[in-house]
């Protein structure tokens, strides 16, 4: 195969109209994030139009162009997660997931892990699972994959987290510190640990998890911003 061609799968992150009939699309693939020009895709009879819709997974061929811009040679829809469009909550969550990827720098390893996580998130949203859990799960995965600094084993001083203590997040040291008035306890930490290695569907089966989601989500937001 031509070394300048990449055959892969993609999810569209962002689409921008260009010229009279083209679109520039930011896509994520197992190989990383690319900027792609899809020529003629806005024409009424374009065969590629359905393959670049949000919440679609498509088989594509990219051709190396000038600079960092690739050309979309072909695109065939593999799967469309139409259930995400059924209500505002799932739709909003889906777009927030895509937006969180717009400034992410990836290599092959990061691209592959994030791509797989996106598919898991889309599947969960498509099935109508708990959106609060999916949002939190996604931020945990994003922090885990992109920064590798998701420390749920020790506090900022290197002490092993104690199940009998309460913690708060310390912005300056980007980690947990002991605080008797803190809102993070062993249950929050256990849930976040589970999210690192389990699917959203599996997490949704954990009993009484909903009561911990607001604090888990708040902490996951801070971790993902490190």
Steps between C-alpha positions, in 0.01 A plus 500: 500500500613855428692621806326837471159338550352412838216249524333527838180576692396846611260704708438861398583746779431829325376601154550837327353596163766595246442652157181417314475127563788383719547447871808500721455237769699432813489125552632257758625160389694219669808668350430841654321825417505635144370803311335377182346668198196324355454640149149521361348347810232768527365422154157339498619173349820462700555137599716600797260741672343242734838368607616828652197570718552541876471178701593290198786254470626465144760313299713754317803547277711811557761640262787714621460854374683826554613580851283334763189477283394159367260427216203272557520254210209281608264459796252220570266507799568211737261585784279792597401542866160653432379446856719792608267736313187390685516751786681816602700341782665232289552740210663761725726239656601367158596846374689575823706183448586607146581858610740372766714346225552810288826606666633155588842408361532130428743239384406151382463362853293789632294514181418130520400512869289813458332363188400184683371707793289715267336189359424377852348838591291511180371147561397591856324819387331315215357251751364781715717426804550749785642819346657623825699178528606515134616863536709415804637181344608691190691764696677230701601321178610827339721586798639148516591483131619853427687598815581172672487691828180357642626406846231318695743303713693765694455857622719793396754410771538145377297343778273210409135606498328394820143368486426652841592857400337777299678691223468809284661584168796736520535712185860607559630144536242342267407224742318397815583626849356389834222730621248400766253738333576363153232345279701207361496169685576136431179453301583778254853369458375144445257616230764705318741206511232277348447753221862472395467138395130431439241601243224752574248215475682307772521810723126563463437162665673603825233537768431840659758666276281799413538665840876536445488633144492877568824491703659242267418716199642811664824319582521345152465848346798623703708195413428533129615866507847420637 
